[in-house]
């Protein structure tokens, strides 16, 4: 379906002049764009040259040449024979871009719906200016005009289509389709391998080449060692790194470390006291009674792991990758990258940081939005068909969507105390906007709302009735990760990205390794999904989520999404 749609879009380009703009015979062919084919996933100079006076709407992330700030789109006026160059980010996971053309000085423009791609918008006749969303251009504290929502589309527009290609740095089976760009899944995968490397070593802390045994609390030397690795990595990006320790006094009067967070800061250029935070917990599930048994051997699940590849070395690796990429960007607001401790023991690291470091030590700070990265890489585009069996193949009684084949990737948003309506529609719309086009996920996505469903099982019920979408956007009324600390302590609107919880056989088990994830995601010879190696599918998943988080940040740096319930 995607390939067919792409062909339709490309072939429709020469016909775009048939839409209603007839001023001075203006057509889409009057706009020349160079280069002819863009590079996906990177900012690049794109030159727009006008054969007639025109306005051009570029509905993609662009970087202001004066401030260096990224904004979500712009409109430029170009005189006949003149040109204008933009620093544009070609979406990372689609191959066709759409640029709109109208009369010189045009203010109002039609745009796609939040849950559709530009290709679908064009196919349904969206260029006619009816039956969809609209935006209006305005000027502000930028050298580029920006867009706000509007009720007036301004009528029909002309459409110019462009192609974009993403380079491969490794073989397809090793994740080559997602191995280039500002961020990419192959880099995240390599960081994940470094953290979870199972090779034996002479390391006196854990005996492994990676960073195993990261159980938080009590001054665990393995956790302390891993924290030093994080400090070194984040410092190498040029960020200001701070460690945040919180201690408690036990009944004997001894001081014990309760949490040890590692956070990296780059201060905003305009709103220094408004913080956008990326977070992932770095601790892993501690073994109950120090029993470390492999459920593949015993046939029984216990509790605790030594490596925690899925939970949550994957999220940690994605935070490191976004920090590396964003360190060189100028931003309006302060960006903070935090690796939390104590999540497995009750979200203690993020709870203390929000309650004490922000509220008490920095009362002038507002955390505008929080992006949570907790577990990734065992869901779509692989997942299902557990290679070593499933502890419970039936649908989760707690309402987490799951069946024998499709276990969706989750985009969870909050605070959302009501299961039967959207309490944070702004973040829901943004998540759909990013996923449906830039990430190429329109066909896989569904937005779950529990209206008309039982509060206990609404997620699964709504999911089944929507024909089991592989990627679900919803407001979560539960809170099993660090996003809860931000919602509860600060009232911050959060968005998180994660996967299957209890249905993953190795969740909180010693078998939660990168090798297990690759086996889990391998769709070779399976009757679902595209046939790919486990490595390729893991890289794809990591790429998708990292880009989603990064693009969410760019949008929220321009305009934060504040709590609609406040």
N, C-alpha and C positions, 0 to 999 in steps of 0.2 A: 504493500500500500504506500509506504513512504517513497519508494522509487517512482511509482506511478505519479504520485503527487508532484515530485520534483520535476519530472518530465513535463507535466501539465504547466507548472509555473514557468519553466524556462521557455516553453513554446508560446506561452501567452504573452511574453514580453513584447514582441513586435506588434501585438494587437492592442497594447495598453493605450495607444493614442486614440482609440475609439471612444474612451470614456469622455464625459461631457465637457472638458476644458478645451474650448475652441479659440480662446483669445490669441490673436495674431498667428493662428495656425500652430500653436504650441503642441508638441508631441513629446513622448518619453524619449524618442531618439535624439531630441535636441540636447539631452544631457549625456555627456561623455564622462565615464568614470575610469580612473586609472589608479592602480593596476586593474587589468581586466578580470583577473582571478585573485581573490584575497587569500591571505594565510589565516586559517582558523585558529582562534584561541590566543592571539597576540594583538597588542596595540600596534597600529601601523598607519603611516600617512596615506590617506586616500584623497585624491584630487578630483573635484567636481568641476567640469568645464561646461559652460552654458552656450549653446548655439542661439538661444533666444533669452530675453529677460525672464527670470523664473524664480520661484522659491522652491527649495528642496528640503524635505523632511527626512531626516536620518533617524530611524527609530531604534538605535542601538547605543550602547555605552560609548561615550566619547570623552576625551580628556581636554580640558580647557588649556589653551596654549599659554595663558598668562599665569594662572594660579596652580596649574597642574592637577586640579580637582577633577574627579570623574563625575559625569552626570549621565542620566539615563537616556537622553536623546537631545536633538536640537533641530532647529529650522534655520536655514541661511538663505539670504537673498543674493542672487548673482545676476549681474548685468550681462547683456549679450557680448560674447567674446571674452568674458572674464572667467576667472576660476577661483576656487576656494579649496583649501586643503584642511582636512580634519584628521586628528589622531583618533582612530576608530578601532574598537575591539570587535573583530568579527566573531560571532558566536562560536563556541568551541565544538559543538556536536551536531551542527547542521551544515549543509552544503549550499543552500540557496538563501540569499538575502534579498530584501525588498526595500527599495527607496521610493518615496512618493514625491511627485512633481506637481506644482500648481502655479497659478499666476503670481507674478512678482508682488511681494508684500502680503501674501496670504497669511491669515491669522489662525483660522480653524481648520482642523483636519480629522478625517475618520481614522480610527485605529481598530485593531483586532480586539476581540473579547479576551478576557484574562485567561481563559482556558482553551484557547485555540492558537494555532500557529499562523504565521503570515501566509503560508501556502493555503491553508484552509480558508482564511479570510478572503484571499484572492479568488479561490475556487467558488465560493458562495456569492461572489459579486460585491464584496465589501468596498471595493474601489468606487462603487456607485454612490457611496456616502449615506446609505440608509440602513437602518436595522442593526446598528452596532454602537460601540463606544466612540467618544470624540474627545479631542484635546484642543487646547488653545495656547498659542505661544505668548510669552511675555518676557520682558527683560528683567535683570536682577543684578546681583553682585557677581557678575561673571562676564567674560567677553563674548560668551555664547548665549543666545536665547534658550529658554527652557520651556517645558510644556506642563500645563495643568489640565485637569479634567474639565470637560465642557459639555453642555447640552446641544451645542451647535457643531455639526460636522463640517460646515462650509461647502457641502455638496461633493460632487465627484472629484476624483483625483486621477492623475496619470501614474503609471507604475513602471519602474525600472527594476529589473532583476539582475542580480550578480551571483557569481559562483564563488565558492570558498573551498579550499582544500586544506586538510590537516596532514602534516608530514608524519612519517613513521620513523622512529629511531631504532627499533628492534623488530624482530619478526612478529607477524600477526599472532602466532600462538603464545608469544611472550608478552602480549599486551600492546603490540605495535600500533593498533588503531587509536590508542589513547596514550601516546607517548611523547607528545609535544605540546607546547603552549606555555602561557604564563604560569599555570599550574597544570599538572597532569597526573593521571593515575599511576603511570609507571614509576615516577619519582616517589609517590606515596608508598607504593609497593616496596621499593628498595629501602625506604626508611623503616617500614614495617618489618622487613626481613632483618635489618640491622638490629632492631630492638629485640626480636624474637629468635635470633640466630641460635640454633640448638647445638652447635658444635661445642664439644668439650674443650675447656681451656684450663689454664693454671690460675685463673682468677680466684683469689681466696674467698671472695664474697659469695658467689653462686656457682662457680665452676663452669660457667658457660661463656661463650663469646658474646652473647646478647645480654639483656638485662632481665634476668629471671628473678623470681621470689620477691616481687615488689609489694609485699604486704605492708600496709601503712600502719604507723603507730609504734610505740615502744622503741623508737630509735633503731629500727631494723636497718642493718648496714646495707642490705641489698637495695632498699628503697633510697637510702642516702646516696648510694653509688649512682643509682639511676637519676636522681635529682641533679647530681653534678653533670651528668651527660646532657640533661635538658638545659641546664644553665649554660654549658659550653655551646650547644647548638644555637640557642636563642641569642646569645651574646655575639656569635659569629655573624649574625644578620645585621648587626649594628643597632639593636634594640637595647633599651635600658631594662636590665633584668633585676627583679627584686624577689627575694624569698620571703614568704609570710608564714611564720611559725605561730601556732597557738598551742598552749600547754594547759594541762589540768593538774590539780594537786590531788593525789590519791589519799586514802584514809591514813596512810603512814606519814603524810607530809612530803612525799617525794614528788618532784616535778617530772611529768611525763609528757612527751610530745604527742599531742592529739592530732595535729595536722601539719603538713609541710607542703605548702603550695609553691609552685614556681610560676611567676607571672612576668611577662615582658611588655614594655610600654613604649609607644611612640606617640608623642604629645601632639594633639591637634593644633592646626594653625589658626583656627577661628574660635571654636567652642571647646577650649581646653578642658573644661569641667563637665563636658558631656562625653561619656565613654561608651564605646561599642566593644563588646567583649566576646571573644571566641573562647570556648572552654571544652576540655575533655578530662576525664579522670585518668590518672596514670597508675593508680593503685590497682591491684588485682584481688580477687576473692581469696581470703586467707583459708588455709586448710583447717577443717574442723578437727580438733584434737590432734593436729599434726599428722593426720592420715592422708597420704597422697596416693590414691589408688586410681588406676586407669579403668574407666567403665567398659572399654573395649575388651579388657581382660577379665574383669570380674562380672560383667553383665549387670552391674548395679551402679547407680549414680550416687556419689557422696556430696561433698562440697569442698571447693577450693581448687586452685590451680597454681602452676609454677610460672606460666608464661602469659596467659590471657591475650592471645593474638587478636581474637574478635572483640573481647571485652577486657581492656579497651586500648590495646596497642594500636589498633586501626584508627580510632578517634585521635589518639595522641599524635600519630603520624600525620594525619590531616591538619591538625592545628599547627604542627611544625611547618608543613608545606605552605599553608596560607600565610604564616608569619614570614617565611622566607620571601614569598612573592610580594607581600604588601609593604615590606620594610622600606622599599625605595619610593613609595608613593607618598605624595603630599595629600593629607586628608583634612577635612574641616574639623572633625571630631577626633578625640583621642582613641586610639585602638589599643586594646589589651588582649594578650594571648596568655591564657592561664591553663596550667596542668594541675589538676586538683588531686589532693590526697583524701583518703577516708570516704570516698563515695560508697564503697562496698560496706562500710560500717555505719552508714546513715547520712551520707552527703555532708560529713563534718567539715571538710576542707572548704567547699563553696559556701556552706552555711556560716562558718566563722568569718570568711572573707567579706561576704555581703553585709553581715550583721555588725562586725567590728571595724574592719578596715575601711569599708565604704561609709556606713552610717555614722560610726563614732569618730574615726580618725579623719575622714574626708566628708563632712556633712554638706559641703557645697557641691559635691559631685552628684550628677544624675546618670545612672546607667540607662541609656535610652533603649538599647536592645541587646539581647544575649543570644548567641548562636551556640547550640550544644551539639557536640559530636561524640556520640556514645554508641559504639558497635556498628560495624559495617562490613559487608563482604560475604554474607551467606544468603542473600536474598536476590531478587531479580537483578541481573539477567540470568542468574543460575538458580540455585536453591531448589528445594523440594527433592524428593527421592533420596532421603538421607542415606549416605553410603554405608553407614554402620548401624542402621536402624534408627527408629524414632521412639523416644520414651512414651509418647502418646500420639498416635497418628490422627486422632480425632480433633475436631475443632476445639480450640481452647475455651473452656467454660467461662473464663474471665473476659471473653470478648475480643481477644486479639485474633485478627484474621489469619487463618491457616488451614490448609488442607494438604492432601498428599502430593500435590504438584506445585502449587503456586503459594509462595509465602512472600507477601509484598514488602517492599521497602517503605518505611514510614517517614513522613514529614509531619511532625507533631508540633502544635502551636498552642500557646496559652498566655495568660490564664484564661481558662475556659470552663467555668464552673457548671455550665448548663449543657447537658448532652444533646438537647433537642434544638439548639440554635447556635449560630456563630457569634461568639462574643468578641472576637478579634478579626473582623472581616478584612481589615487592611492588610494584615500579614498573610491571611489566607489568599487574598487576591494576588499579592506579590509573589508568593510561592508558586501559584499556578502560572502567573505571567512568565516567570523565569523557566519553569519546567516545560511548559507546553511548546515553547519555540526555541530558545537558545540551547536547551539541552536535548531537543528532539524527542520529547516524551509525551506528546499530545495523545497518542494512541494508547499509552500505558497508564495514564493518570486517571484518578477519580477522587472527587472531594466527598468525604463522608460526613453526613449530618444525621443525628439520631432522631429527627422529628418523626414521630409515629412508631418508634421502636422502644423496647425495654431498655432502661438505663444499664442493666447488667450485661447485655449482649449486643448493644446497638452497633458497635463497630463491625462485628462479624455479620450481623443481619443485613446492614446496609451494604456491606461489601459483596455479599452473595447476591443480593438483588441487583447490584450494578454489574453483574457478570464477572466478579473477581478481578478488578484492576490490579495490575502488578505494582503500582506505586500509588499510595494513598496519602492524601493531604487531609488532616483532620485536627480538631482541637481535642486534646487529651485531658480527660477529667481525672486521670491518675498521674502520679508523679514519682517515678522510680529512678530519677537521675538528677543531675545538678541543676537543671533548669528550674526545679521546684524551689531551690533556695532563692533564686532571683525573683520568681513570682511572689513567693510568700514574704520575703524580707524587704523587697524593694518595689514590688508592683510592676516589674519590668515585663514588657511583651517579649516572649521568647519564641524561637523556632529551633527545633531539634531534628536531627537526621539519624535514623537508626534502623535496625532490622528486627529480625525474629528474636524473641526472648526465650521463653521456656521450651519452645518446640525444637530448638537447636540442641542436639544430643550432648554436645560438649560445652554448653553454657555453664560456666562456673565449675569446669572440670579440668583435670590435668591434660585432657586431649584437646583443649582449646589452643591449637597450634596453627601456624600458617599452612602447614601441609594438610591438616584437616580441612581448613577453609577451601583450599584448592580442590580437594576431593569432593567436597560438598557442592562446589560451584561448577564442576565439570559437567557439561551437557553433551559430551560426545556419546553418540549412540542412544541418547535419551529421546523420549517421545514428547518433549516440551522444550520450548525455547529454540534459539538458533544454536547450531552445533559449534561449540567452541571449547577450548581447553579450560581447565579450572583457573589457570594463571590469567588467561585473557579475560575471563569473566570477573575475577577478583579485581583486576586492574580497571576494567570498565566500571564496576561499582564504585571503587574508590575515586575514580575520575569524576563520575557523575556527582557524587556527594560533595567533593571538594569544590567543584565549580559552583554548585548550588550555594554553598556557604559563602564563597568569595563574591558572587554576584549579589547575594542578599546584602552583604556588607556594603558594596558600592552604592546600592540603592538607598540603604539606610543612612549612610554617611551624608548623602545629599538631603534626604528627608526622613528622619526617624519615624517609626510607627509607634505611637504612644498608646498606652492602655485605654481602650475604649470604655472600660468599666469605671475609670476614675472620674 
